[in-house]
């Protein structure tokens, strides 16, 4: 995934607008799932009506028939029995010897209906106890399920995904085995705009199962962790609905600690995944914040890898685009001075993200939060970016400076002095000749309103209520102007 393109896409399409027992049961439910059809009755009598007086062993025998109709009917009968809500006789079916027969049916590319019914039956066997799941694995079903991920028939593909999810959910050993056979790449291929939402939910669930193991990683697991976490990042890059699916899966508390993983590749993948989540709604962002995610950022912002710094600041730019409580969380975590340091000293890509983070705060933040920003000496490094060639960065900085001046009210002259003393005024004056119409108009407005000497008092919306001790005091109209300003 192209790094720069990924972040720019978020700017355009995804930028934000303004009981333990129960949990354990939910976790168990996420691990394995059983197909129970909605469109047909699953009473035992339904099966008996087709096979009255026929034993399970005879079904197994019929499933090997050369007669396609008899074979499909036998496999379908086994599937119906396994789909029963009331204690499906999984062990009886395994003892009958039908398991290898069902696995053999997975090879029948000439009969996709048979493949689908066999895959469904095996899915439900794998939804049972660990011993029952292991029986499916030992029958060599996994390589065939992986092969079915490439089937031209979507129902067969989806059933194979479901079966693999149950097998992966059995534990670390099964998970590592399935990953070693190459499950991640075909899973990722299903994540595209045309995939039906029900299919996407199953893919999401399987990827979550890939990430759920909490045991210490074995020596060769890093590549597996990277692949599975990147898979989550692809899923969360698809908009708020897909973000919510990942959140609902319960994987976020397992994902956030990976931000401090010893392997840089794992950190990078985790940072992109949680970064995608916080491009969503304020409520979705709060789920990540509730996992103490900001405690990882002092190390991420001082990481020796510049790419980590950039992604970390991008993440924070989406937090500062949130509500005022979320802005305060960034301040309370002591991260504002670190963002400003990256604004001043980072490479250009990181500086660009820092400019967004600062400018977003000037929109989302309260007057005291913006005042804190100014007190941290943000204006000089902010103004330094006014001379870069990137028009988007220049406009973001101008927007941020204008928001600060508006919110400053009667202290706007003090802010203007800081801008002038650090060379910002000269840069703004030069921007009046900029080729971008929005930029030169904005530059002209800032100079006309705040640097012409006597215009501040002539604008009624900028008349302050009171001034105390050099702090900003704004009237409601001024604050509303800043809130409604659009980039």
PyMOL commands that set and color helices and strands:
alter all, ss='L'
color gray80, all
select helices_A, chain A and resi 3-14+20-31+44-50+56-62+68-82+90-95+98-105+112-126+130-138+141-148+154-168+172-180+183-189+197-211+222-238+240-248+252-260+264-277+282-289+293-301+306-319+324-332+336-345+348-364+367-375+378-387+391-408+412-421+424-433+437-450+460-462+476-484
alter helices_A, ss='H'
color red, helices_A
deselect
rebuild
show_as cartoon
